[in-house]
């Protein structure tokens, strides 16, 4: 669990991933266009809606991290 704003959000860790993805906008972040193309492990290609950067916080140690997410319609 991590915190975005005042909300706890559950994240899945994928140590083989090279990017962070989200299924929707996170917090008050604005979506920026991107030319990135995503290729899943099963060779499915996904076109992202855009990218956003937001601050997340670890509730256990209160450390904050600025993280970029690629936003997709579905996974």
C-alpha positions as CSV (number, residue, x, y, z in Angstrom):
1,X,0.0,0.0,0.0
2,X,1.1,3.5,-0.8
3,X,-0.6,6.9,-0.3
4,X,-1.6,9.3,-3.0
5,X,-3.0,12.4,-1.5
6,X,-5.1,11.2,1.4
7,X,-6.0,7.9,-0.2
8,X,-4.3,4.5,0.3
9,X,-3.7,2.7,-3.1
10,X,-2.8,-0.9,-3.5
11,X,0.1,-1.5,-6.0
12,X,1.3,-4.7,-7.6
13,X,5.1,-5.0,-7.9
14,X,6.5,-6.4,-11.1
15,X,10.3,-6.6,-10.8
16,X,10.5,-7.3,-14.6
17,X,8.7,-4.2,-15.6
18,X,10.5,-1.2,-17.1
19,X,7.7,1.3,-16.5
20,X,4.9,2.0,-14.0
21,X,1.4,1.8,-15.4
22,X,-2.0,2.9,-14.0
23,X,-5.5,2.2,-15.3
24,X,-6.7,5.7,-14.6
25,X,-5.5,9.2,-13.6
26,X,-3.9,9.3,-10.2
27,X,-4.7,12.1,-7.7
28,X,-4.9,15.5,-9.2
29,X,-2.3,14.8,-11.9
30,X,-2.7,16.0,-15.4
31,X,-2.3,13.7,-18.4
32,X,0.5,14.6,-20.9
33,X,0.6,13.1,-24.4
34,X,3.1,10.4,-25.1
35,X,4.4,8.5,-28.1
36,X,5.3,5.4,-26.1
37,X,4.0,2.0,-27.2
38,X,3.6,-0.8,-24.7
39,X,4.3,-4.4,-25.5
40,X,3.1,-6.9,-23.0
41,X,4.8,-10.2,-22.2
42,X,2.2,-12.0,-24.3
43,X,3.0,-9.8,-27.3
44,X,-0.2,-7.7,-27.0
45,X,0.4,-4.0,-27.9
46,X,-1.3,-1.3,-25.8
47,X,-1.5,2.4,-26.8
48,X,-1.3,4.6,-23.7
49,X,-3.7,7.4,-23.0
50,X,-0.7,9.5,-21.8
51,X,1.8,9.9,-18.9
52,X,1.5,11.7,-15.6
53,X,3.9,12.3,-12.7
54,X,2.6,12.2,-9.1
55,X,4.0,12.1,-5.6
56,X,3.3,8.9,-3.7
57,X,4.2,8.3,0.0
58,X,5.1,5.1,1.9
59,X,2.8,5.1,4.9
60,X,5.3,3.0,7.0
61,X,8.2,5.4,6.8
62,X,6.4,8.5,5.4
63,X,9.0,8.9,2.6
64,X,7.8,10.6,-0.6
65,X,8.6,9.6,-4.1
66,X,7.9,11.4,-7.4
67,X,6.9,8.7,-9.8
68,X,6.0,8.7,-13.5
69,X,3.0,6.5,-14.6
70,X,2.0,5.6,-18.1
71,X,-1.8,5.7,-18.1
72,X,-3.7,3.0,-20.0
73,X,-7.5,2.4,-20.6
74,X,-7.1,-1.3,-19.8
75,X,-4.5,-3.8,-19.0
